[in-house]
Amino acid sequence: MSAFGNPKDEAVRGCISGKAAMAKADAYALAMKPLLEVLENEGITSRSAVARALRELGVPTPRGGAWDARKVTNLIGRIAVIKVST
């Protein structure tokens, strides 16, 4: 044990919080899926157009920020990964 505590305990806590963060991100992505489908059905398909629509609707990102094309791409990618793994 070091002066800063047991590193094994810190590593375990990090894994648990990492899994919790991934689960939270997955839940958010799945909750956003119906809205993305509505936007797509309305012809809003480019990443930048989706980001603009989400901003106009006042939908915050998971961290409370504004949407941009990169964040939309990440969200869509997460949804695709969730579909594949389930």
C-alpha positions as CSV (number, residue, x, y, z in Angstrom):
1,M,0.0,0.0,0.0
2,S,1.4,3.4,-1.0
3,A,1.0,6.7,0.7
4,F,-1.9,7.5,-1.6
5,G,-3.9,4.4,-0.8
6,N,-4.3,0.9,-2.3
7,P,-3.9,1.2,-6.1
8,K,-5.9,-2.0,-6.6
9,D,-8.9,-0.4,-4.9
10,E,-8.6,2.6,-7.1
11,A,-8.4,0.5,-10.2
12,V,-11.5,-1.4,-9.3
13,R,-13.4,1.8,-8.5
14,G,-12.4,3.1,-12.0
15,C,-13.7,0.1,-13.7
16,I,-17.0,0.2,-12.0
17,S,-17.5,3.9,-12.7
18,G,-16.4,3.3,-16.3
19,K,-19.1,0.6,-16.7
20,A,-21.7,2.9,-15.1
21,A,-20.7,5.7,-17.5
22,M,-21.0,3.4,-20.5
23,A,-24.4,2.2,-19.4
24,K,-25.6,5.8,-18.9
25,A,-24.3,6.7,-22.4
26,D,-26.0,3.7,-23.9
27,A,-29.3,4.5,-22.2
28,Y,-29.1,8.1,-23.5
29,A,-28.4,7.0,-27.0
30,L,-31.3,4.5,-27.0
31,A,-33.6,7.2,-25.6
32,M,-32.6,9.6,-28.5
33,K,-33.2,6.9,-31.2
34,P,-36.9,7.7,-31.7
35,L,-36.2,11.4,-32.1
36,L,-33.5,10.7,-34.6
37,E,-36.0,8.5,-36.5
38,V,-38.6,11.3,-36.5
39,L,-36.1,13.8,-37.9
40,E,-35.0,11.3,-40.6
41,N,-38.6,10.7,-41.6
42,E,-39.0,14.5,-41.9
43,G,-36.0,14.5,-44.4
44,I,-33.4,15.8,-41.9
45,T,-30.6,13.4,-42.6
46,S,-27.2,15.1,-42.8
47,R,-25.3,15.2,-39.5
48,S,-25.2,19.0,-39.5
49,A,-28.9,19.3,-40.2
50,V,-29.7,16.9,-37.3
51,A,-27.5,18.9,-35.0
52,R,-29.2,22.1,-36.0
53,A,-32.6,20.5,-35.4
54,L,-31.6,19.2,-32.0
55,R,-30.3,22.7,-31.0
56,E,-33.5,24.3,-32.3
57,L,-35.6,21.8,-30.3
58,G,-33.5,22.7,-27.2
59,V,-32.3,19.1,-26.7
60,P,-29.1,19.2,-24.8
61,T,-26.2,16.8,-25.3
62,P,-25.6,14.3,-22.5
63,R,-23.2,16.8,-20.9
64,G,-25.6,19.7,-21.4
65,G,-23.8,21.3,-24.4
66,A,-24.9,22.1,-27.9
67,W,-25.1,19.6,-30.7
68,D,-22.7,19.6,-33.6
69,A,-22.2,17.2,-36.5
70,R,-19.4,15.2,-34.7
71,K,-21.6,14.6,-31.6
72,V,-24.5,13.4,-33.9
73,T,-22.1,11.1,-35.6
74,N,-20.9,9.7,-32.3
75,L,-24.5,9.2,-31.1
76,I,-25.5,7.4,-34.3
77,G,-22.4,5.2,-34.0
78,R,-23.2,4.3,-30.4
79,I,-26.7,3.4,-31.4
80,A,-25.3,1.1,-34.1
81,V,-23.0,-0.6,-31.7
82,I,-25.8,-1.2,-29.2
83,K,-27.9,-2.8,-31.9
84,V,-25.1,-5.1,-32.9
85,S,-24.3,-6.2,-29.4
86,T,-27.9,-6.9,-28.4
